[in-house]
Amino acid sequence: MTVSDPVVEAVVSTVCRTATEIRQGLIGRRNTVDEANPSGETQVEADVWADDLLADRLSSIDGVGQYASEERSDVLDCGGDPDTETDAYAVAVDPLDGSSNLRSNNSMGTIVGVYDASLPARGDALVAACYVLYGPVTTMVLATEETVTEYELTGGERTIVRRDVTLPDEPVVYGFGGRVPNWTDAFSEYAREIERELKLRYGGAMIGDVNQVLTYGGIFAYPGLESRPEGKLRLQFEGNPIGYIVERAGGRSSDGERSLLAVEPNDVHGRTPLFVGNTDLIDRLEAALE
């Protein structure tokens, strides 16, 4: 299955091909480097390597006007203005979501958002988003304006395993990030309710946890904390693409008040509280945080 827009299809095909190399290239790149990323987080060698690989390949695609990554401070100008040229897009990437899991050899992923606007941009400017999950099997979930599809990736190629992916009506799992003593009182009260209803699934890489929600139904949350009300996750690289995928799959996203796709960005590395999952659970969450 190919995407109708040739630029988006080129981006998706490049991510598929590169994902196989990234998975294989994790070996020997588990050590930390001296520099932190623009958000002040410790980088591992694989973070920098995966970013360089994706930047080189995605920025060379005709029709990609900007490349931005969680691992680099500035937006890379690739030629073409997404705001004025109809065939130019901006691509925002989290090269290795959950790279801290390398040390313990647990799952991680790659997140990509394709925006029809210059960065920083609102999530409703997305025309496609995908994530790759490096689990026991390497898979990709791709959302476009038409549908959500899950693929298995091998040898740089993709094979469809699920078409028209939607969240199950009956939620089963939940995963909540942040240290419990640092949760707000309102979120803590909501969490206690959910703990009595659903099964805990939390692995330290958002992609793995969100994939559980997309597979079984439920909710993933990384709330604003007492010490960090703005949240931990980045809107451009994580919040918007994941919100787009979940909403296209029939669920809801929220920053606690509104859809993530409606949040006005203030910086390409700006953070946000993030809540995604079944509609009823997000509705209850927003009511609890009022």
KEDO-649211 format. One record per residue (C-alpha): residue number from 1; x, y, z; residue in three letters. Coordinates in Angstrom, 2 decimals. Layout:
KEDO-649211
[node NUM, [X, Y, Z], ala] ...
This chain:
KEDO-649211
[node 1, [0.00, 0.00, 0.00], met] [node 2, [1.44, 3.37, -1.02], thr] [node 3, [0.43, 6.87, 0.09], val] [node 4, [-1.26, 9.04, -2.55], ser] [node 5, [0.97, 12.08, -1.97], asp] [node 6, [4.37, 11.34, -3.61], pro] [node 7, [6.37, 13.41, -1.09], val] [node 8, [4.72, 11.73, 1.89], val] [node 9, [5.23, 8.33, 0.25], glu] [node 10, [8.92, 9.15, -0.22], ala] [node 11, [9.21, 10.08, 3.46], val] [node 12, [7.45, 6.89, 4.59], val] [node 13, [9.54, 4.68, 2.30], ser] [node 14, [12.73, 6.34, 3.54], thr] [node 15, [11.72, 5.81, 7.18], val] [node 16, [10.98, 2.13, 6.45], cys] [node 17, [14.36, 1.61, 4.82], arg] [node 18, [16.22, 3.51, 7.51], thr] [node 19, [14.41, 1.83, 10.41], ala] [node 20, [15.92, -1.53, 9.51], thr] [node 21, [19.39, 0.03, 9.59], glu] [node 22, [18.69, 1.86, 12.85], ile] [node 23, [17.66, -1.36, 14.57], arg] [node 24, [20.77, -3.16, 13.40], gln] [node 25, [22.96, -0.16, 14.18], gly] [node 26, [21.96, 0.04, 17.86], leu] [node 27, [24.58, -2.58, 18.66], ile] [node 28, [27.71, -0.89, 19.97], gly] [node 29, [26.01, 2.52, 20.34], arg] [node 30, [24.57, 2.22, 23.85], arg] [node 31, [27.04, 4.53, 25.63], asn] [node 32, [26.25, 8.13, 26.49], thr] [node 33, [27.94, 11.09, 24.83], val] [node 34, [29.26, 14.24, 26.47], asp] [node 35, [26.61, 16.56, 25.05], glu] [node 36, [22.92, 16.86, 25.98], ala] [node 37, [20.10, 17.38, 23.49], asn] [node 38, [18.32, 20.79, 23.26], pro] [node 39, [15.93, 19.70, 26.03], ser] [node 40, [18.84, 19.07, 28.39], gly] [node 41, [18.53, 15.30, 28.31], glu] [node 42, [21.49, 12.94, 28.15], thr] [node 43, [22.13, 11.57, 24.68], gln] [node 44, [23.41, 8.13, 23.83], val] [node 45, [25.54, 7.45, 20.76], glu] [node 46, [22.54, 5.91, 19.00], ala] [node 47, [20.52, 9.13, 19.37], asp] [node 48, [23.07, 11.17, 17.46], val] [node 49, [23.75, 8.46, 14.88], trp] [node 50, [20.05, 7.85, 14.12], ala] [node 51, [19.40, 11.58, 13.83], asp] [node 52, [22.28, 12.08, 11.40], asp] [node 53, [21.09, 9.13, 9.30], leu] [node 54, [17.48, 10.35, 9.13], leu] [node 55, [18.48, 13.97, 8.56], ala] [node 56, [20.71, 13.07, 5.64], asp] [node 57, [18.05, 10.96, 3.94], arg] [node 58, [14.88, 12.89, 4.68], leu] [node 59, [16.35, 16.31, 3.93], ser] [node 60, [17.40, 15.12, 0.47], ser] [node 61, [13.83, 14.27, -0.60], ile] [node 62, [12.39, 16.69, -3.16], asp] [node 63, [9.46, 18.40, -1.47], gly] [node 64, [10.87, 18.30, 2.08], val] [node 65, [11.53, 21.93, 2.94], gly] [node 66, [12.46, 21.57, 6.61], gln] [node 67, [13.87, 18.86, 8.86], tyr] [node 68, [13.70, 19.18, 12.64], ala] [node 69, [14.73, 16.73, 15.33], ser] [node 70, [14.56, 16.41, 19.07], glu] [node 71, [18.32, 15.94, 18.97], glu] [node 72, [19.28, 19.23, 17.26], arg] [node 73, [18.68, 22.82, 18.29], ser] [node 74, [17.81, 24.38, 14.94], asp] [node 75, [15.45, 23.53, 12.12], val] [node 76, [17.36, 22.41, 9.04], leu] [node 77, [16.43, 24.34, 5.90], asp] [node 78, [16.23, 21.84, 3.03], cys] [node 79, [15.04, 24.27, 0.34], gly] [node 80, [11.39, 25.15, -0.21], gly] [node 81, [9.01, 26.93, 2.16], asp] [node 82, [6.15, 24.80, 3.58], pro] [node 83, [4.12, 27.97, 4.16], asp] [node 84, [4.22, 29.18, 0.55], thr] [node 85, [4.92, 26.13, -1.64], glu] [node 86, [2.18, 23.57, -2.08], thr] [node 87, [4.61, 20.69, -2.62], asp] [node 88, [6.94, 21.45, 0.32], ala] [node 89, [6.54, 19.84, 3.74], tyr] [node 90, [8.27, 20.06, 7.10], ala] [node 91, [9.35, 16.79, 8.75], val] [node 92, [9.75, 16.59, 12.54], ala] [node 93, [11.45, 13.52, 14.01], val] [node 94, [12.19, 11.89, 17.33], asp] [node 95, [14.93, 9.55, 16.06], pro] [node 96, [14.96, 7.26, 19.10], leu] [node 97, [12.03, 7.61, 21.46], asp] [node 98, [12.91, 5.89, 24.74], gly] [node 99, [16.64, 5.64, 24.03], ser] [node 100, [17.26, 5.37, 27.79], ser] [node 101, [15.87, 1.85, 27.35], asn] [node 102, [19.00, 0.89, 25.43], leu] [node 103, [20.82, 0.29, 28.69], arg] [node 104, [18.23, -2.25, 29.83], ser] [node 105, [17.60, -3.56, 26.28], asn] [node 106, [13.90, -2.73, 26.25], asn] [node 107, [11.72, -1.44, 23.42], ser] [node 108, [12.04, 1.99, 21.81], met] [node 109, [10.89, 3.68, 18.65], gly] [node 110, [11.12, 6.39, 16.00], thr] [node 111, [8.42, 9.06, 15.55], ile] [node 112, [7.87, 11.11, 12.40], val] [node 113, [5.39, 13.91, 11.67], gly] [node 114, [4.90, 15.47, 8.22], val] [node 115, [3.55, 19.04, 8.46], tyr] [node 116, [2.10, 21.20, 5.70], asp] [node 117, [3.44, 24.29, 7.47], ala] [node 118, [6.72, 25.72, 8.70], ser] [node 119, [7.87, 24.63, 12.15], leu] [node 120, [6.85, 25.14, 14.84], pro] [node 121, [3.35, 24.24, 13.67], ala] [node 122, [0.04, 23.16, 15.14], arg] [node 123, [-0.82, 19.50, 14.94], gly] [node 124, [-3.77, 20.17, 12.65], asp] [node 125, [-1.18, 21.05, 9.98], ala] [node 126, [-0.07, 17.41, 9.88], leu] [node 127, [-0.79, 15.47, 6.70], val] [node 128, [0.72, 12.22, 7.97], ala] [node 129, [2.44, 10.77, 11.01], ala] [node 130, [4.00, 7.44, 11.83], cys] [node 131, [5.95, 5.62, 14.48], tyr] [node 132, [8.29, 2.67, 14.26], val] [node 133, [8.36, 0.27, 17.21], leu] [node 134, [11.57, -1.70, 17.74], tyr] [node 135, [10.02, -4.56, 19.68], gly] [node 136, [10.34, -8.32, 19.20], pro] [node 137, [9.16, -7.47, 15.67], val] [node 138, [9.86, -4.13, 13.98], thr] [node 139, [6.53, -2.54, 13.10], thr] [node 140, [5.28, 0.81, 11.84], met] [node 141, [1.92, 2.48, 12.40], val] [node 142, [1.14, 5.07, 9.74], leu] [node 143, [-1.72, 7.57, 9.87], ala] [node 144, [-2.78, 9.67, 6.90], thr] [node 145, [-5.87, 11.73, 6.19], glu] [node 146, [-7.47, 8.55, 4.82], glu] [node 147, [-6.67, 5.78, 7.32], thr] [node 148, [-4.36, 4.20, 9.91], val] [node 149, [-2.33, 1.15, 8.87], thr] [node 150, [0.08, -1.13, 10.74], glu] [node 151, [3.01, -2.73, 8.90], tyr] [node 152, [5.79, -5.18, 9.68], glu] [node 153, [9.19, -3.94, 8.52], leu] [node 154, [11.96, -6.18, 7.25], thr] [node 155, [14.75, -5.64, 4.79], gly] [node 156, [13.66, -2.06, 4.24], gly] [node 157, [10.22, -3.16, 2.98], glu] [node 158, [6.82, -2.98, 4.64], arg] [node 159, [4.04, -5.57, 4.76], thr] [node 160, [0.53, -4.72, 5.91], ile] [node 161, [-0.62, -6.58, 9.03], val] [node 162, [-3.64, -4.41, 9.96], arg] [node 163, [-5.75, -2.10, 7.80], arg] [node 164, [-8.05, 0.64, 9.08], asp] [node 165, [-6.69, 0.42, 12.62], val] [node 166, [-9.08, 1.68, 15.30], thr] [node 167, [-8.95, 1.61, 19.09], leu] [node 168, [-10.99, -1.24, 20.58], pro] [node 169, [-14.26, -0.07, 22.14], asp] [node 170, [-13.52, -1.74, 25.48], glu] [node 171, [-10.30, -0.35, 27.02], pro] [node 172, [-7.90, -2.75, 28.74], val] [node 173, [-4.56, -1.06, 29.54], val] [node 174, [-3.09, 2.14, 30.93], tyr] [node 175, [0.37, 3.64, 31.29], gly] [node 176, [1.16, 6.81, 33.26], phe] [node 177, [4.55, 8.55, 33.25], gly] [node 178, [6.31, 10.74, 35.78], gly] [node 179, [7.14, 10.06, 39.43], arg] [node 180, [3.96, 9.45, 41.42], val] [node 181, [4.91, 11.85, 44.27], pro] [node 182, [5.26, 14.57, 41.62], asn] [node 183, [1.76, 14.12, 40.19], trp] [node 184, [-0.81, 16.81, 40.89], thr] [node 185, [-3.62, 15.98, 43.29], asp] [node 186, [-6.20, 16.08, 40.49], ala] [node 187, [-4.26, 13.67, 38.29], phe] [node 188, [-3.51, 11.38, 41.24], ser] [node 189, [-7.21, 11.07, 41.99], glu] [node 190, [-7.95, 10.22, 38.36], tyr] [node 191, [-5.11, 7.69, 38.31], ala] [node 192, [-6.52, 5.89, 41.35], arg] [node 193, [-9.80, 5.39, 39.48], glu] [node 194, [-8.10, 4.06, 36.36], ile] [node 195, [-5.91, 1.67, 38.38], glu] [node 196, [-9.07, -0.05, 39.60], arg] [node 197, [-10.41, -0.46, 36.06], glu] [node 198, [-7.48, -1.24, 33.73], leu] [node 199, [-4.22, -3.20, 33.60], lys] [node 200, [-0.90, -1.37, 33.98], leu] [node 201, [1.40, -1.38, 30.93], arg] [node 202, [4.33, 1.02, 31.22], tyr] [node 203, [7.75, 0.37, 29.74], gly] [node 204, [9.62, 3.68, 29.72], gly] [node 205, [9.32, 4.30, 25.96], ala] [node 206, [6.17, 6.14, 24.92], met] [node 207, [5.93, 4.30, 21.61], ile] [node 208, [5.70, 0.90, 23.28], gly] [node 209, [3.04, 2.15, 25.70], asp] [node 210, [1.00, 3.93, 23.02], val] [node 211, [1.15, 0.82, 20.85], asn] [node 212, [-0.38, -1.16, 23.71], gln] [node 213, [-3.22, 1.36, 23.86], val] [node 214, [-3.73, 1.23, 20.10], leu] [node 215, [-3.80, -2.58, 20.23], thr] [node 216, [-5.91, -3.20, 23.32], tyr] [node 217, [-7.63, 0.10, 24.05], gly] [node 218, [-7.00, 2.29, 27.08], gly] [node 219, [-5.03, 5.41, 27.93], ile] [node 220, [-1.45, 6.65, 27.96], phe] [node 221, [-0.57, 9.77, 29.91], ala] [node 222, [2.47, 11.85, 30.74], tyr] [node 223, [0.91, 14.63, 32.81], pro] [node 224, [2.17, 18.00, 33.83], gly] [node 225, [3.98, 17.54, 37.14], leu] [node 226, [4.19, 19.68, 40.26], glu] [node 227, [7.82, 20.44, 39.36], ser] [node 228, [7.16, 20.68, 35.60], arg] [node 229, [3.61, 21.88, 34.82], pro] [node 230, [4.48, 22.20, 31.13], glu] [node 231, [5.03, 18.45, 30.88], gly] [node 232, [8.02, 16.46, 29.64], lys] [node 233, [7.20, 15.43, 26.08], leu] [node 234, [7.78, 17.67, 23.05], arg] [node 235, [4.72, 18.86, 21.14], leu] [node 236, [6.29, 18.93, 17.66], gln] [node 237, [8.13, 15.62, 17.83], phe] [node 238, [5.96, 13.50, 20.12], glu] [node 239, [2.65, 15.11, 21.10], gly] [node 240, [1.34, 16.12, 17.70], asn] [node 241, [2.30, 12.97, 15.74], pro] [node 242, [0.99, 10.62, 18.42], ile] [node 243, [-2.15, 12.70, 18.89], gly] [node 244, [-2.74, 12.64, 15.14], tyr] [node 245, [-2.37, 8.85, 14.96], ile] [node 246, [-4.68, 8.19, 17.91], val] [node 247, [-7.33, 10.62, 16.69], glu] [node 248, [-7.25, 9.10, 13.19], arg] [node 249, [-7.76, 5.71, 14.89], ala] [node 250, [-10.97, 6.92, 16.51], gly] [node 251, [-9.58, 7.98, 19.89], gly] [node 252, [-8.83, 11.34, 21.47], arg] [node 253, [-5.74, 13.32, 22.37], ser] [node 254, [-5.48, 16.12, 24.91], ser] [node 255, [-3.11, 18.41, 26.77], asp] [node 256, [-5.58, 18.32, 29.65], gly] [node 257, [-7.87, 20.95, 28.16], glu] [node 258, [-8.02, 20.53, 24.37], arg] [node 259, [-6.89, 18.31, 21.53], ser] [node 260, [-3.12, 18.26, 21.18], leu] [node 261, [-3.64, 19.15, 17.53], leu] [node 262, [-5.19, 22.48, 18.57], ala] [node 263, [-2.33, 23.57, 20.85], val] [node 264, [-0.49, 26.68, 19.64], glu] [node 265, [3.27, 25.95, 19.68], pro] [node 266, [5.64, 28.52, 21.13], asn] [node 267, [8.92, 26.85, 20.24], asp] [node 268, [10.05, 23.90, 18.14], val] [node 269, [11.22, 22.20, 21.35], his] [node 270, [8.21, 23.26, 23.43], gly] [node 271, [6.79, 20.71, 25.85], arg] [node 272, [3.24, 19.60, 26.62], thr] [node 273, [1.30, 17.34, 28.97], pro] [node 274, [0.12, 14.41, 26.84], leu] [node 275, [-2.96, 12.23, 27.14], phe] [node 276, [-4.14, 9.83, 24.41], val] [node 277, [-6.60, 6.97, 24.34], gly] [node 278, [-10.24, 6.01, 24.19], asn] [node 279, [-12.59, 8.98, 24.01], thr] [node 280, [-14.44, 8.29, 27.26], asp] [node 281, [-11.21, 8.01, 29.24], leu] [node 282, [-9.89, 11.31, 27.86], ile] [node 283, [-13.23, 13.02, 28.51], asp] [node 284, [-13.08, 11.84, 32.12], arg] [node 285, [-9.46, 12.98, 32.38], leu] [node 286, [-10.27, 16.50, 31.22], glu] [node 287, [-13.19, 16.70, 33.64], ala] [node 288, [-10.95, 15.56, 36.51], ala] [node 289, [-8.34, 18.22, 35.71], leu] [node 290, [-10.78, 21.14, 35.49], glu] 
